[in-house]
Every structure is written in structure tokens, then in C-alpha cells.
Amino acid sequence: MTISTVMTYFLWLTTGCFGLHHFYLGRDRHAFVWLWTLGGLGVGWLTEIFSLPRYIRESDMEFHVAAEAKMADSRTERRPPFSIRRFAGELFFAYWIGTLMLAAVPEGIDETCYHVLLSFLGPTGVALAIHTVANIGLEQCDLVLCFVFSYSVLPLMLFFSAKHAVEILMKGILVTALAVNYNPMSAEDGEEADGEVKKFSMSYLRRVWSRRGKRYRRTKPVKHNICWRLAVIVGLSAVLLGSLAAAVYFNARIKTDYGEEILVREALANFFKSPAWLRIKDTLAMMVDKLKYGGLSEFLDYLIKSLDPEGELNAYEVLKLPQTATEKDINEQYKKLVRQYHPDRFPNVDLEEKRKIENRFIEIQQAYETVSKIKAKRMLKNRKIEL
């Protein structure tokens, strides 16, 4: 497929934060990272405008392989230079995925099981995240290297309590990112090193990192069809979405007006028992019945009424009356609420409380006016029909 520069810039401008331009260029890892970080929180997306010409050139892998073959020397192998941008991306993405893996572990399970899951899932997320960023574009490194250094903090994770998990994980992120970007001495520098042991160690490190560490791609990657590429991104996104959902459902908390913390799953359980949800449920059930038995016209009429465009339903709720209330009931309830919430009855309350009472009093008056106007309109309409 021929890459269009115009299309690349158009996708970058319109959907850049979601990585669609990278998917178009065949940079699926970059697209996945952008999708889950919103283009590096927008910063990476904005600075990409200067890198897009290079990305377009790099999409031609055959050109790169030929050029790198010419740059390779018989005595030394050229390696990618250190990139502060890629290094920062590895740290950021690894922190995001690693902490997400930690947060996805339910706190209510057995303590030992919880601690073990934290110790293994965190470093696993770090290794996969750093490997993903390190293998973007024309550079690559081995997954084994990422796992070795990310799991170097496993003893600390197992030894210390769970409350230190994030702190220890950050050390693992830094160690792994530094290891991936480590560039050992060249052969010439190794020969000048003092001592046979030092020469041997540097030579050994150079051999290991030349095979496992960051390096240029020497072979053209296999190109998969668009369906397979989409399936991989969707599948990985489903895993992260599941982890995010587990983190919110099992461990997230919300604060009440009294400063107490309640688990989100408990709040959801209470919501599904609340009058608000029961009203929504009844409304949805009624809409389905209207559509099923009355057709589209009745469904639309009921939908418009349920949206309460005139504020009638809300007015009845403020007045604490059913919709079948008579005019007498409405007047009596209005007088009762006005006496109950009149600001003159609360001269000694603080300013904030007084403001709440005044707002409630105004709300009651507006609700009464709304109901009265609608009642008057309906009476007038009924008289015209009778005539």
C-alpha cells in the first residue's frame, strides 16, 4: 500500500490522540500506546508534527534494511542512539500499565493470594509495556530482557507489604527502562579497558546486549492483513478494559457528604435499589411496551413525555405529590411547604444553610407556578374541545 503524506497528516490532525495515523502507517504498537495514553496526554501528539516525515519514510522497511546493511561495519555494530523521548514514553506507559495491573487485584481476597498476585502482575505489566514502547518503529529489543529486569524487584515485592507495591514497582520500571536502553562499550573501547577481567566482562556484555538489547531491525517484519491487526489491538484493549473495570469495581471508592469512603460496587448495589433507578427501569419497560403494542407514534409520544420538556414531572416531585393530585391537594401542599421552608423561620442558621433553605423555597414556588400553568392550559384546551 502506498503511503499518502496528505492522509497521514489528516489522520494525525483529526484522530491523532487515538493513534489512527500510526495504524495507517503500520506502526501498530505506537497506535496502541497512543490509544491508551491519549497521545501521551496530548503532549506526544503535538510534538509528532516534526516526526511524521520520518515515520512516513520508515514505513518503507525495505529502504531501512538496505541502508542499515551499508552502515554495518565488520568490527562494530551500529546501535540506535539514546532517545529521551522514547525513554520517557517507556517510563510513562510502564507506570500506567503496571499500576493498572496492581489496582485490578481485588482487595477482598485472601491476603497471601492478594500479595502474590500483586508481586507478579505488576512486574509483568511493566515488562510488556516497556517492550511495547521499545519495539516501536525500526528499533527492537527482546521480551526476555524486559522480564529479567522487571522481575528483579520480585523479591522486594514479596518481602515488603502491599502498601509499598507501587514504590517498589517504580524502581523496577526505572531499572528495566535503563537496561533496555543500555549501550555497552564498543569493541575498541573494550580493548582499551584495563585488566583481563574487565575486558572479558565488557566483551560479554556487548555480546549479550547486541543480541537481546536495543538494536535496529535487520529483517523486514511480516505484514499481516488489516483484520488481524485490528483483532490484536481490540483483544489487547479488551484485556486492559477488563483490568480497568476490575480496578474500579473492586477497589475504587467514593466519598460521601460525611467524609466516609464507600466501595464503588457497594454504591452501585445501592443505586440499583434506589427509587431513581426503579423509575428509570419502569420508564424503559413502559417504552418497550409502547413500541411493541402501540407502534412508533405512541413510543415517541411517551418518550417526549418522559423527557419532561415542561418540567411537570419534576415539579410534582418537588411538591411531593403524585401526578393525579387535584387542584385542592396542590394548593394545600404548596401552603404547607411554604410555611415549612420560609426563610424567616430560620433566623439563626449559618450562611450556607440559609442559602440552601432559600433555594429550596424558590424551587417550591417555581414548581407550584409550573403545575398551575400546565393545569390552566389543560382546562382551557378541554373547554375548547367541548365547545
C-alpha positions as CSV (number, residue, x, y, z in Angstrom):
1,M,0.0,0.0,0.0
2,T,1.3,3.4,-1.0
3,I,1.5,5.8,2.0
4,S,-0.1,9.2,1.4
5,T,1.5,12.1,3.2
6,V,-1.7,14.1,3.0
7,M,-3.7,11.3,4.5
8,T,-1.2,10.8,7.3
9,Y,-1.3,14.5,8.3
10,F,-5.1,14.5,8.0
11,L,-5.4,11.4,10.4
12,W,-2.9,13.0,12.7
13,L,-4.9,16.2,12.9
14,T,-8.3,14.6,13.3
15,T,-7.7,11.4,15.3
16,G,-4.1,11.8,16.4
17,C,-4.7,11.3,20.1
18,F,-6.2,7.8,19.3
19,G,-3.2,6.8,17.1
20,L,-5.2,6.2,13.9
21,H,-2.4,7.8,11.8
22,H,0.1,5.3,13.3
23,F,-2.2,2.4,12.4
24,Y,-2.4,3.8,8.9
25,L,1.5,3.8,8.7
26,G,1.6,0.2,10.0
27,R,3.0,1.3,13.4
28,D,0.5,-0.8,15.4
29,R,2.5,-0.7,18.7
30,H,2.6,3.1,18.5
31,A,-1.1,3.2,17.7
32,F,-1.9,1.0,20.7
33,V,0.2,3.2,23.1
34,W,-1.4,6.3,21.8
35,L,-4.9,4.8,22.2
36,W,-4.3,4.0,25.8
37,T,-2.5,7.3,26.7
38,L,-4.5,9.6,24.5
39,G,-1.4,10.5,22.5
40,G,0.9,10.8,25.5
41,L,-1.7,13.0,27.3
42,G,-1.7,15.2,24.1
43,V,2.0,16.2,24.5
44,G,3.3,13.4,22.4
45,W,0.7,14.0,19.8
46,L,1.5,17.7,19.4
47,T,5.3,17.1,19.2
48,E,4.8,14.4,16.5
49,I,4.3,17.0,13.8
50,F,8.1,17.2,13.4
51,S,8.5,13.4,13.3
52,L,5.8,12.5,10.8
53,P,8.1,12.8,7.7
54,R,10.5,10.3,9.3
55,Y,7.6,8.0,10.2
56,I,6.5,8.0,6.6
57,R,10.0,7.2,5.4
58,E,10.3,4.4,8.0
59,S,7.1,2.8,6.8
60,D,9.2,1.6,3.8
61,M,11.1,-1.2,5.7
62,E,13.0,-2.3,2.6
63,F,14.7,1.1,2.4
64,H,15.7,0.9,6.0
65,V,17.1,-2.6,5.8
66,A,19.3,-1.7,2.8
67,A,20.5,1.5,4.4
68,E,21.4,-0.2,7.7
69,A,23.3,-3.0,5.9
70,K,25.6,-0.4,4.4
71,M,26.1,1.3,7.8
72,A,27.1,-2.0,9.5
73,D,30.9,-2.3,9.9
74,S,32.9,-5.5,10.0
75,R,34.2,-4.7,13.5
76,T,31.4,-2.8,15.2
77,E,27.6,-2.8,15.0
78,R,25.8,0.4,14.9
79,R,23.1,0.8,17.6
80,P,20.2,3.2,17.9
81,P,21.1,6.4,19.8
82,F,19.6,7.1,23.2
83,S,16.2,8.9,22.8
84,I,14.9,10.8,25.8
85,R,11.5,10.9,24.2
86,R,11.3,7.1,23.9
87,F,12.8,6.6,27.3
88,A,10.2,8.9,28.8
89,G,7.5,7.0,26.9
90,E,8.7,3.7,28.4
91,L,8.6,5.1,31.9
92,F,5.1,6.7,31.5
93,F,3.5,3.7,29.7
94,A,5.1,1.2,32.1
95,Y,3.9,3.1,35.1
96,W,0.3,3.3,33.7
97,I,0.1,-0.4,32.8
98,G,1.9,-1.6,35.9
99,T,-0.2,0.4,38.4
100,L,-3.3,-0.7,36.5
101,M,-2.4,-4.3,37.0
102,L,-1.9,-3.6,40.7
103,A,-5.2,-1.9,41.0
104,A,-7.1,-4.7,39.2
105,V,-6.3,-7.2,42.0
106,P,-9.4,-7.3,44.4
107,E,-8.6,-6.3,47.9
108,G,-11.1,-8.6,49.5
109,I,-9.5,-11.9,48.6
110,D,-7.1,-13.9,50.8
111,E,-4.2,-11.8,52.0
112,T,-1.5,-14.2,50.8
113,C,-3.1,-14.6,47.4
114,Y,-3.5,-10.8,47.1
115,H,0.2,-10.2,47.9
116,V,1.4,-12.9,45.4
117,L,-0.8,-11.5,42.6
118,L,0.4,-8.0,43.2
119,S,4.0,-9.2,43.2
120,F,3.7,-11.0,39.8
121,L,1.1,-8.9,37.9
122,G,2.9,-5.6,38.5
123,P,6.3,-6.6,37.0
124,T,4.5,-8.5,34.2
125,G,2.7,-5.3,33.2
126,V,5.9,-3.3,33.4
127,A,7.8,-5.8,31.1
128,L,5.1,-5.9,28.5
129,A,4.7,-2.1,28.5
130,I,8.4,-1.3,28.1
131,H,8.8,-4.0,25.5
132,T,5.9,-2.5,23.5
133,V,7.4,1.0,23.5
134,A,10.9,-0.2,22.9
135,N,9.8,-2.1,19.8
136,I,8.1,0.8,18.1
137,G,9.3,1.7,14.6
138,L,12.7,0.5,13.5
139,E,14.1,-0.5,16.9
140,Q,13.6,-3.7,18.8
141,C,14.6,-5.5,22.0
142,D,13.9,-8.9,23.4
143,L,11.0,-9.6,25.7
144,V,13.2,-11.8,27.8
145,L,15.4,-8.9,28.7
146,C,12.4,-6.9,29.8
147,F,11.1,-9.7,32.0
148,V,14.5,-10.4,33.6
149,F,14.9,-6.8,34.8
150,S,11.3,-6.1,35.7
151,Y,11.2,-9.3,37.8
152,S,14.4,-8.2,39.6
153,V,12.2,-6.4,42.1
154,L,10.1,-9.6,42.7
155,P,11.9,-10.4,46.0
156,L,11.2,-6.9,47.3
157,M,7.5,-7.2,46.2
158,L,7.2,-10.5,48.1
159,F,9.1,-9.4,51.2
160,F,7.5,-6.0,51.8
161,S,3.9,-5.3,52.5
162,A,1.4,-4.5,49.8
163,K,1.3,-0.8,50.7
164,H,4.9,-0.5,49.3
165,A,4.0,-2.2,46.0
166,V,3.8,1.0,43.9
167,E,7.0,2.4,45.3
168,I,8.9,-0.9,44.6
169,L,7.3,-1.1,41.1
170,M,8.6,2.3,40.2
171,K,12.1,1.1,41.0
172,G,11.5,-1.9,38.7
173,I,10.3,0.4,35.9
174,L,13.4,2.6,36.1
175,V,15.8,-0.4,36.2
176,T,14.1,-2.1,33.2
177,A,14.0,1.0,31.1
178,L,17.7,1.7,31.8
179,A,18.6,-1.9,31.0
180,V,16.7,-1.8,27.7
181,N,18.4,1.5,26.7
182,Y,21.9,0.5,27.9
183,N,24.5,0.8,25.2
184,P,27.7,-1.2,26.1
185,M,31.2,-0.2,25.1
186,S,32.2,-0.7,21.5
187,A,34.9,-3.3,20.7
188,E,37.6,-0.6,20.5
189,D,36.8,0.7,24.0
190,G,36.7,-2.8,25.4
191,E,40.2,-3.5,24.1
192,E,41.5,-0.3,25.9
193,A,39.9,-1.3,29.2
194,D,42.4,-2.2,32.0
195,G,42.6,-5.8,33.1
196,E,41.7,-9.1,31.5
197,V,38.6,-9.5,33.7
198,K,37.2,-6.1,32.7
199,K,38.0,-6.8,29.0
200,F,36.1,-10.1,29.2
201,S,33.2,-8.7,31.1
202,M,32.7,-5.8,28.6
203,S,33.0,-8.2,25.7
204,Y,30.4,-10.5,27.3
205,L,28.0,-7.6,28.0
206,R,28.4,-6.4,24.4
207,R,27.6,-9.8,23.0
208,V,24.5,-10.1,25.3
209,W,23.2,-6.7,24.6
210,S,23.9,-6.9,20.9
211,R,21.5,-10.0,20.8
212,R,19.0,-9.0,23.5
213,G,19.2,-5.2,24.0
214,K,18.0,-2.3,21.9
215,R,19.1,-2.6,18.3
216,Y,18.0,-1.9,14.8
217,R,15.7,-4.3,13.0
218,R,17.7,-6.3,10.4
219,T,14.8,-8.1,8.8
220,K,11.6,-7.0,7.3
221,P,8.7,-7.8,9.7
222,V,5.8,-9.9,8.5
223,K,2.9,-7.8,7.3
224,H,-0.5,-9.0,8.5
225,N,-3.8,-8.1,7.0
226,I,-5.9,-5.3,8.5
227,C,-8.4,-7.7,10.1
228,W,-5.6,-9.5,12.1
229,R,-4.1,-6.2,13.1
230,L,-7.4,-4.8,14.3
231,A,-8.2,-8.1,16.1
232,V,-4.9,-7.9,18.1
233,I,-5.4,-4.3,19.1
234,V,-9.0,-4.9,20.1
235,G,-8.1,-8.0,22.0
236,L,-5.3,-6.3,24.0
237,S,-7.6,-3.3,24.6
238,A,-10.3,-5.7,25.9
239,V,-7.7,-7.0,28.5
240,L,-6.9,-3.5,29.6
241,L,-10.6,-2.5,29.8
242,G,-11.3,-5.6,31.9
243,S,-8.4,-4.7,34.2
244,L,-9.7,-1.1,34.4
245,A,-13.3,-2.3,35.1
246,A,-12.0,-4.7,37.8
247,A,-10.0,-1.9,39.4
248,V,-13.0,0.4,39.5
249,Y,-15.5,-2.2,40.6
250,F,-13.4,-4.0,43.3
251,N,-11.1,-1.3,44.7
252,A,-12.4,2.2,43.8
253,R,-14.0,4.2,46.5
254,I,-16.2,7.3,46.5
255,K,-16.6,9.8,49.4
256,T,-20.0,10.6,51.0
257,D,-21.1,14.0,52.3
258,Y,-19.9,12.9,55.7
259,G,-16.4,12.1,54.6
260,E,-16.9,8.3,54.7
261,E,-15.5,6.1,51.9
262,I,-17.7,3.6,50.2
263,L,-16.6,1.0,47.6
264,V,-18.0,1.6,44.1
265,R,-19.5,-1.9,44.0
266,E,-21.5,-1.2,47.2
267,A,-22.6,2.2,45.8
268,L,-23.8,0.5,42.6
269,A,-25.7,-2.1,44.5
270,N,-27.4,0.7,46.5
271,F,-28.1,2.6,43.3
272,F,-29.9,-0.4,41.7
273,K,-32.2,-0.5,44.7
274,S,-32.8,3.3,44.8
275,P,-36.1,4.9,43.7
276,A,-34.3,6.8,40.9
277,W,-33.2,3.5,39.3
278,L,-36.6,1.9,39.8
279,R,-38.2,4.9,38.0
280,I,-35.7,4.6,35.1
281,K,-36.4,0.9,34.9
282,D,-40.1,1.3,34.9
283,T,-39.8,4.0,32.2
284,L,-37.7,1.8,30.0
285,A,-40.1,-1.1,30.4
286,M,-43.1,1.2,29.5
287,M,-41.2,2.5,26.5
288,V,-40.7,-1.1,25.3
289,D,-44.3,-1.9,25.7
290,K,-45.4,1.2,23.9
291,L,-43.2,0.4,21.0
292,K,-44.3,-3.3,21.0
293,Y,-48.0,-2.8,21.2
294,G,-48.7,0.8,20.3
295,G,-46.3,1.4,17.5
296,L,-43.7,4.1,16.8
297,S,-46.1,7.0,17.3
298,E,-47.1,6.0,20.8
299,F,-43.5,5.2,21.6
300,L,-42.3,8.7,20.5
301,D,-45.2,10.4,22.4
302,Y,-44.3,8.6,25.6
303,L,-40.6,9.3,25.1
304,I,-41.2,13.0,24.8
305,K,-43.4,13.0,27.9
306,S,-40.8,11.0,29.9
307,L,-38.2,13.6,29.0
308,D,-40.4,16.1,30.9
309,P,-39.9,19.1,28.5
310,E,-42.2,21.4,30.5
311,G,-40.8,20.3,33.9
312,E,-44.1,18.9,35.1
313,L,-42.8,15.7,36.5
314,N,-40.0,17.4,38.3
315,A,-42.5,20.0,39.7
316,Y,-44.7,17.2,41.2
317,E,-41.6,15.6,42.7
318,V,-40.6,18.9,44.3
319,L,-44.0,19.3,45.7
320,K,-44.0,15.7,46.9
321,L,-47.3,15.0,45.1
322,P,-48.5,12.3,42.7
323,Q,-49.4,13.4,39.1
324,T,-53.1,12.5,39.9
325,A,-53.2,15.2,42.6
326,T,-56.2,17.6,42.5
327,E,-56.0,21.3,42.5
328,K,-57.1,21.3,46.1
329,D,-54.3,18.9,47.1
330,I,-51.8,21.1,45.2
331,N,-52.8,24.3,46.9
332,E,-52.8,22.7,50.4
333,Q,-49.4,21.0,49.8
334,Y,-47.9,24.3,48.5
335,K,-49.1,26.3,51.6
336,K,-47.7,23.6,53.8
337,L,-44.2,23.6,52.2
338,V,-44.1,27.4,52.0
339,R,-44.7,27.6,55.8
340,Q,-42.1,24.8,56.4
341,Y,-39.3,26.3,54.3
342,H,-39.9,30.0,54.6
343,P,-36.5,31.7,55.3
344,D,-38.0,33.8,58.1
345,R,-38.4,30.7,60.2
346,F,-34.6,30.2,60.3
347,P,-33.0,33.4,61.5
348,N,-30.1,31.7,63.5
349,V,-28.7,29.3,60.9
350,D,-25.3,29.8,59.2
351,L,-25.0,31.5,55.8
352,E,-24.5,28.2,53.8
353,E,-27.6,26.6,55.4
354,K,-29.6,29.8,54.9
355,R,-28.7,29.7,51.2
356,K,-29.9,26.1,50.9
357,I,-33.2,27.0,52.5
358,E,-33.7,30.0,50.2
359,N,-33.0,27.9,47.2
360,R,-35.5,25.2,48.4
361,F,-38.1,27.9,49.0
362,I,-37.6,29.3,45.4
363,E,-37.8,25.8,44.0
364,I,-41.1,25.2,45.7
365,Q,-42.6,28.4,44.3
366,Q,-41.3,27.6,40.8
367,A,-42.8,24.1,41.0
368,Y,-46.2,25.5,42.1
369,E,-46.2,28.0,39.2
370,T,-45.3,25.3,36.7
371,V,-48.0,23.0,37.8
372,S,-50.6,25.8,38.0
373,K,-49.8,26.9,34.4
374,I,-50.0,23.4,33.0
375,K,-53.3,22.8,34.8
376,A,-54.7,26.0,33.4
377,K,-53.6,25.2,29.9
378,R,-55.2,21.8,30.0
379,M,-58.5,23.2,31.4
380,L,-58.6,25.8,28.6
381,K,-57.9,23.1,26.0
382,N,-60.7,20.8,27.3
383,R,-63.2,23.7,27.2
384,K,-62.4,24.4,23.6
385,I,-62.8,20.7,22.7
386,E,-66.2,20.7,24.5
387,L,-67.3,23.7,22.6
